[in-house]
Every structure is written in C-alpha cells, then in structure tokens.
Amino acid sequence: MPSTVLPTVQHPKTGVVKFTNCLLVQGNELVDGDLWVSSVTGKILNGQEILYEQRVAPDDIVDLAGRILSPGLIDVQLNGAYGFDFSVIPSEGSTAYRKGVQMVNSNLVRGGVTSYMPTITSQRPEVYHKALPFLGPSGASRNAAQGSESLGAHCEGPFISPTKNGIHNISVLQTPHAGLSSLSTVYGPHNLPPNAPSPIKLVTLAPELPGALPAISALTERNIRVSIGHSESTYEEAKLAMRAGASSITHLFNAMRPLHHRNPGIFGLLGTASSTVKPKPYFGIIADGIHIHPTSIKIAWNAHPDGLVLVTDAMRLAGMPDGVYDWTNGSRIVKAGALLTLEENGKIAGSSIELVQCVENFLNWTGASLSEGLRAVTETPAKMLGVESVKGGLRAGMDADLVVLDLADGAVGGDKKLSVEQVWKFGIKVFDRSEEHGQKVPQ
C-alpha cells in the first residue's frame, strides 16, 4: 500500500504574546515571572489556563532580558503637551481640535503614559461646551494605534477661590451658588446629561464656595469624582467636602492655604483619623523639583502612602523649546527648562515634566522602592478614578497596557535613572526605543 502523506496543519494565529525573563510589578514588590496577553482582546491572560488547560502556544515570546514590566502609567492631570492646549479651541474649529488631541495621544504614549485625563483649566463656558465632547473616555474602540487613552476629562475650575487661583484667570472664575445647575450652565447641559455618562470624570473645586457642598453631592451621584483644590478651605471645611463626597486633593500644597499648627487646612486630611473621614483622600503631587520641596513630598508620602498620586500638571509647552508663548485669556508663559512662569507676575505656570521623570524624582527624594514609586502612577490613580478592575495592574482580565522599564543606579550616592524601553497598548507594541536606534530589544 502506498504511504499516505498527511497535509501540513496550519495552526491559526491566536494573538497570544508571552513576556518572559522579566520583573513584574506586583503590589510593593518586583517578582520574577512570565506574563501572557492577547493582542486580539487587548487583555492580560491567565498563563496557567492558557498553557495547561487550553494548551495554546504563544504566537510571540518576548524576552525582556531582566527588565521591569509595569502596568501602563496613568496621568490624572495633563493640561496639554507638544504645543497643544486642551483649554484652547483652535480658530479652525473642531476638526483642528480633534487632530490636536490625537497628536497628544500619539506622542504621550511613547513616554509610557497609556491612559490619562485631559485637563481643562478655568475657562469661559463656551470653551467647555465645545471641548469636552472630544475629551471623554476613548477606550471603547480599543484601538492601540490611537495611542494614549483618555479616561475622561478633568475640569480644574472655574469654581475655585479667586485668592488661590494660581495662573487661572480671575475674570472667568465662578461660584456654584446654584449647585449642579451652576455646573451644568458652565460645562454645558449636554456634558452633564441626567441619565447618560458624562465626558467629565473629575472636577476640581473649592469647597468653601457658596453651593459647593450640594454640587459635590450631585456630581458624585453621577459617578463624577470631585477633588478639592485652588482653595482657601480650612480643615473643617475640607472635612465637610469629604463627607459630601469629595475623594481627592488636587496638587497638594499648591494653590491652597498652607499648613498651620492651629489649623492644618486641606493637608490635615492626610492625618485625619479614619473614623472621622473614611477613607482618607487621594492626593496629587507634582514631583518636578519646582512646585514642591522634596522633603515636603516625603512628609506627605509618609503621612498617607496609599493616597499619593504622581501627576505632571504639564502644560502645552511640555516637549517644546524654551521661549515665551501665548497662553489662554491673553496671558503669556515663559519656558526656561522645566520652569514655566506667567510673564505678567512670575507665578509658576504648571510644569513641562514627563510622568516617568516624576517617578524617577520620587524614588531619589524619598528612598521609596521602584514598585512603590510605580504604584503612584498605576494602581493608586486607577483606584482614585474607580477603574482599578481594568487599569493599573497586571491581573488576568485587566487591559494589557504595559510599559517595559530599565532602572539604572548611579555611582555611589548617585541618582537612579528610569527609562521607558517599550510600550504596549491593548497587547500591541506601540513603541520600542531600541528600534528607533536600529537595535532591537532581545526577543
């Protein structure tokens, strides 16, 4: 009988990728292990089930040669970058605005930021009406080619104190005297629909303003987070805001009443007994060496380590050369390295730092471990926004937003240096530093 030649079986591509020889960020530790993800679903997989129950072989094995594999970084306060400002509607209109947002997304992801909150500072109502529809959550398409993903807009104002306005123009500030109705008028009723999701995820306001407490309650009922900021609030007023539903503090120490031994102000919430304020608030920290002294950052972290969220508060001048630039409401900003100041009065005007540099500074200033520093830009901000089931971790079922990092220790007494080597969005590689230089990371 003639021998039978069996046809070659072509196994279909599964889209499964296995990361091996890497240090996984898990809680406060770095753990040797493998990670399995799907480029089809964009999710992290259960490696044991894939290997032993489903018996699926990975399409690709990525050997990270001992590098660190972290969840994608999350920035909850980004005013703009690469020449684009979320608070400015271009003269060309909505098409140009949409392109500007996409340009930021494409560039931002290269720095390891896979999710963020586009932030609009205090503006006239028409700016919010036009801009907010473009800044809502953008992850539904699950398109890695779009770059960094919006988790929803952050409205920083205009319901803030005129004496703690920072660089926010006083002429556009308002009070929420009519509660939610005031917010709806300013942000636009179409952006605060009663029975549908809002593009707004976070609102920063001053709780001492007339109508602020009812506004806080109404916003939280609509699943919009409220943060205390740009405020003259006393400790007692801040506690009332927390009881009304506020859950975080915007850029702690900056644009708020300073700590005083007889009334600790907003900062006092970090030391409040859990029986008085439950839970303690999350708080943003700008670790650029300009906004806050490194020792102040260490004090805040030691007071409430589980609440610290590193933010950039970056302006559109991030990634731009030094010079003088027009800003909103007729003002101009001077950029000198990382320092941004308002030309008219010299006030600090946001930052131009990258989020990975904030982590690097935090490590060097506090003595925190790398996993503790990364938690402040992954797990903690995800919890702050209520998205911890899909963002900020490496558990099976979560989004496969990943950053490959390399940590280099300096000489004796030298600073640590943290660099982004690869970025993966929804299980697809979107950036590889070595490929930019013609050298591939070992596979």
C-alpha positions, 0 to 999 in steps of 0.5 A: 500500500502506498504511504499516505502523506498527511497535509501540513496543519496550519495552526491559526494565529491566536494573538497570544504574546508571552513576556518572559525573563522579566520583573513584574510589578506586583503590589510593593514588590518586583517578582520574577515571572512570565506574563501572557496577553492577547493582542486580539482582546487587548487583555492580560491572560491567565498563563496557567489556563492558557498553557495547561488547560487550553494548551495554546502556544504563544504566537510571540515570546518576548524576552525582556532580558531582566527588565521591569514590566509595569502596568501602563502609567496613568496621568490624572492631570495633563493640561496639554503637551507638544504645543497643544492646549486642551483649554484652547479651541483652535480658530479652525474649529473642531476638526483642528481640535480633534487632530490636536488631541490625537497628536497628544495621544500619539506622542504621550504614549511613547513616554509610557503614559497609556491612559490619562485625563485631559485637563481643562483649566478655568475657562469661559463656558463656551470653551467647555461646551465645545471641548469636552465632547472630544475629551471623554473616555476613548477606550471603547474602540480599543484601538492601540494605534490611537495611542494614549487613552483618555479616561475622561476629562478633568475640569480644574475650575472655574469654581475655585477661590479667586485668592488661590487661583494660581495662573487661572484667570480671575475674570472667568472664575465662578461660584456654584451658588446654584449647585449642579445647575451652576455646573451644568450652565458652565460645562454645558447641559449636554456634558452633564446629561441626567441619565447618560455618562458624562465626558467629565470624570473629575472636577476640581473645586473649592469647597468653601464656595457658596453651593459647593457642598450640594454640587459635590453631592450631585456630581458624585451621584453621577459617578463624577469624582470631585477633588478639592483644590485652588482653595482657601478651605480650612480643615473643617471645611475640607472635612465637610467636602469629604463627607459630601463626597469629595475623594481627592486633593488636587496638587497638594500644597499648591494653590491652597492655604498652607499648613498651620499648627492651629489649623492644618487646612486641606493637608490635615486630611492626610492625618485625619483619623479614619473614623472621622473621614473614611477613607482618607483622600487621594492626593496629587503631587507634582514631583518636578523639583519646582512646585514642591520641596522634596522633603515636603513630598516625603512628609506627605508620602509618609503621612498617607502612602496609599493616597499619593498620586504622581501627576505632571500638571504639564502644560502645552509647552511640555516637549517644546523649546524654551521661549515665551508663548501665548497662553489662554485669556491673553496671558503669556508663559515663559519656558526656561527648562522645566520652569514655566512662569506667567510673564505678567507676575512670575507665578509658576505656570504648571510644569513641562515634566514627563510622568516617568521623570516624576517617578524617577524624582520620587524614588531619589527624594524619598528612598521609596522602592521602584514598585512603590514609586510605580504604584503612584502612577498605576494602581493608586490613580486607577483606584482614585478614578474607580477603574482599578478592575481594568487599569493599573495592574497586571491581573488576568482580565485587566487591559494589557497596557504595559510599559517595559522599564530599565532602572539604572543606579548611579555611582555611589550616592548617585541618582537612579535613572528610569527609562521607558524601553517599550510600550504596549497598548491593548497587547500591541507594541506601540513603541520600542526605543531600541528600534528607533536606534536600529537595535532591537530589544532581545526577543 
